Amino acid sequence: QGDLVLGPSEAAARALRCRRALFGLLEVPPKPPPPPEPRCGSCGEDLSGGRRQLRCGRCRSSVYCSDVCQKQDWREHSQSCRPPPGPSAEELELQARACPICLEPLGLLAETPLQGKINILQCLHCVHTTCWEECISNGAASCPVCRDNLGFSL
């Protein structure tokens, strides 16, 4: 059998799926709801063609032709009105992580290009590959965050 050769975009997508799995996240984040049908949720008036639309501020999935129609429909609409799913607390924390060496964002939940590779150390701390390689070349053998001995993983 021949060696599997991945293009840069496929490799980045697979790396992202692996990072999401490693941190216990869904393989694919939930998709945002589809855009609402351009009809008033109360009177059914066609709102296509650039007509002014009022959108429900909570669920963002119902549209209305006027504030009167929106208020009129609230009793019924409120039964099913839910805010769209957002990122979990874990996803927000991972999105905010920075490399502990250079302090630049890691982009753990983004497809990283080849020049933005990330190393996930055995202690699960994450660093940019270029930063980690510089640490190794300077003789470092421990995690720059927890000082865990990583001698056998170099």
ZIWO-V625386 format. One record per helix or strand of 2 or more residues. SS is the DSSP state (alpha for helix, beta for strand). FROM is the first residue (numbers start at 1). LEN is the number of residues. Records with the same first field share a line. If there is no record, write none. Layout:
SS->FROM-LEN / FROM-LEN
This chain:
alpha->8-15 / 67-11 / 89-8 / 114-3 / 129-9 / 151-3
beta->54-2 / 63-2 / 118-3 / 126-3
